[in-house]
Amino acid sequence: MFECVEAFTIDLLVHLSSRLCFVFLYTYIYPLFSFSYLPFNDFYLMHGLCWRGGKCGANRGGLGLDHQRSIWFLEIRVQPPSMIKLTRILCLLSLVGLLTACDRPELTPQTNVDLRLRSDAFEQNGEIPKQYTCDGADISPPLHWGKPPNNTQSYVLIVDDPDAPLKTWVHWVVYNLPETQNALPEKDVLSDATQGINDFKTVAYGGPCPPKGEHRYFFKLYALDTVLDLPPEAKKADVEKAMQGHVLATGELVGRYTRSSQ
């Protein structure tokens, strides 16, 4: 709290200094000032537009300097209500700024977050084994990941192929994976999550099946701060739209596959 007040005080002094510079520039730009030598016997304190040792002028306000029991006085001809109103507004804004600055929670960066996606079946940029493709059993590979960020409420997993002709081909869409889960075993039926529809028009995992050449397959994991309000069999585009603004962290695993018959 004290550190907050100290930081805010420094900011406030800088702010007020800039305002005072503006006042002096404004005074010199417009011919609304004059100098007077006032033989007061004591220093006066500014209060609104009144000062000790003198009278309240109807159109006067100023700053004074005590020099050998006399005062050089810079007179600024402004209306008193305007100055008083401005003072009140500045005080109110300063109070609001102090309260809002000190009420902000401290954000402690997490250093132990590890959402890297891994598989025991293949390494990053490695060859995906045939059993996880259309040339084999076409089952989903085992996946696991580390510690998610705080406030993670669910996960989304999307698998697609950006090397497919015409468009990125969607192989798997999974959403609302429980936040307590940190792995997907091989051929998981996903009883605790919801599956979307892929581009094979099935609500399941569809393994790599490139028509020609080597393709890359991106397994993308998203940690969300919410549970998506989507029905089963949602499309990838609907899932991506629903999770906008809710992604806390991401993990990615890339595998490659070329069909042996090619």
WOQUI-V644422 format. One record per residue. RES is the residue in one small letter. SS is DSSP state (~ for helix, > for strand, _ for the rest). NEAR is the number of other ideal C-beta (glycine too) atoms within 8 Angstrom. Layout:
<<RES | SS | NEAR> <RES | SS | NEAR>>
This chain:
<<m | _ | 5> <f | ~ | 5> <e | ~ | 6> <c | ~ | 9> <v | ~ | 10> <e | ~ | 8> <a | ~ | 9> <f | ~ | 12> <t | ~ | 8> <i | ~ | 8> <d | ~ | 9> <l | ~ | 10> <l | ~ | 8> <v | ~ | 8> <h | ~ | 8> <l | ~ | 9> <s | ~ | 8> <s | ~ | 8> <r | ~ | 9> <l | ~ | 8> <c | ~ | 8> <f | ~ | 8> <v | ~ | 8> <f | ~ | 8> <l | ~ | 8> <y | ~ | 8> <t | ~ | 11> <y | ~ | 7> <i | ~ | 5> <y | _ | 6> <p | _ | 3> <l | _ | 7> <f | > | 10> <s | > | 4> <f | > | 8> <s | > | 6> <y | > | 8> <l | > | 10> <p | _ | 7> <f | _ | 12> <n | _ | 5> <d | _ | 8> <f | _ | 9> <y | _ | 11> <l | _ | 6> <m | > | 9> <h | > | 5> <g | _ | 10> <l | _ | 9> <c | > | 7> <w | > | 10> <r | _ | 7> <g | _ | 8> <g | _ | 8> <k | _ | 4> <c | _ | 8> <g | _ | 7> <a | _ | 5> <n | _ | 7> <r | _ | 10> <g | _ | 11> <g | > | 10> <l | > | 6> <g | > | 14> <l | > | 6> <d | > | 8> <h | > | 6> <q | _ | 3> <r | _ | 7> <s | > | 10> <i | > | 13> <w | > | 10> <f | > | 11> <l | > | 10> <e | > | 11> <i | > | 10> <r | _ | 7> <v | _ | 9> <q | _ | 6> <p | ~ | 12> <p | ~ | 6> <s | ~ | 8> <m | ~ | 12> <i | ~ | 10> <k | ~ | 8> <l | ~ | 8> <t | ~ | 9> <r | ~ | 8> <i | ~ | 8> <l | ~ | 10> <c | ~ | 8> <l | ~ | 8> <l | ~ | 8> <s | ~ | 9> <l | ~ | 8> <v | ~ | 8> <g | ~ | 11> <l | ~ | 10> <l | ~ | 8> <t | ~ | 8> <a | ~ | 10> <c | ~ | 10> <d | ~ | 6> <r | _ | 6> <p | _ | 4> <e | _ | 4> <l | _ | 4> <t | _ | 4> <p | _ | 4> <q | _ | 7> <t | _ | 4> <n | _ | 5> <v | _ | 10> <d | _ | 7> <l | _ | 14> <r | _ | 7> <l | _ | 13> <r | > | 8> <s | _ | 13> <d | _ | 5> <a | _ | 9> <f | _ | 9> <e | _ | 5> <q | _ | 5> <n | _ | 6> <g | > | 8> <e | > | 7> <i | _ | 14> <p | _ | 10> <k | ~ | 7> <q | ~ | 7> <y | ~ | 14> <t | > | 14> <c | _ | 8> <d | _ | 8> <g | _ | 11> <a | _ | 6> <d | _ | 9> <i | _ | 11> <s | _ | 11> <p | _ | 12> <p | _ | 10> <l | > | 14> <h | > | 10> <w | _ | 13> <g | _ | 8> <k | _ | 7> <p | _ | 13> <p | _ | 10> <n | _ | 4> <n | _ | 6> <t | _ | 13> <q | _ | 8> <s | > | 13> <y | > | 15> <v | > | 14> <l | > | 15> <i | > | 14> <v | > | 12> <d | > | 12> <d | > | 13> <p | _ | 7> <d | _ | 8> <a | _ | 11> <p | _ | 4> <l | _ | 3> <k | _ | 5> <t | _ | 7> <w | > | 8> <v | > | 12> <h | > | 14> <w | > | 13> <v | > | 15> <v | > | 13> <y | > | 17> <n | > | 10> <l | > | 13> <p | > | 9> <e | _ | 10> <t | _ | 4> <q | _ | 9> <n | _ | 8> <a | > | 8> <l | > | 10> <p | _ | 6> <e | _ | 8> <k | _ | 7> <d | _ | 7> <v | _ | 4> <l | _ | 10> <s | _ | 4> <d | _ | 6> <a | _ | 10> <t | > | 10> <q | > | 12> <g | _ | 15> <i | _ | 9> <n | _ | 15> <d | _ | 7> <f | _ | 6> <k | _ | 5> <t | _ | 7> <v | _ | 8> <a | _ | 7> <y | _ | 10> <g | _ | 12> <g | _ | 13> <p | > | 13> <c | _ | 9> <p | _ | 13> <p | _ | 5> <k | _ | 4> <g | _ | 7> <e | _ | 8> <h | > | 12> <r | > | 10> <y | > | 14> <f | > | 12> <f | > | 13> <k | > | 12> <l | > | 14> <y | > | 12> <a | > | 13> <l | > | 15> <d | _ | 7> <t | _ | 8> <v | _ | 7> <l | _ | 12> <d | _ | 4> <l | _ | 10> <p | _ | 4> <p | _ | 7> <e | _ | 7> <a | _ | 13> <k | _ | 9> <k | ~ | 11> <a | ~ | 6> <d | ~ | 10> <v | ~ | 16> <e | ~ | 9> <k | ~ | 7> <a | ~ | 10> <m | _ | 14> <q | _ | 7> <g | _ | 4> <h | _ | 8> <v | > | 10> <l | > | 10> <a | > | 11> <t | > | 9> <g | > | 10> <e | > | 9> <l | > | 11> <v | > | 10> <g | > | 15> <r | > | 12> <y | > | 12> <t | _ | 9> <r | _ | 9> <s | _ | 6> <s | _ | 4> <q | _ | 6>>
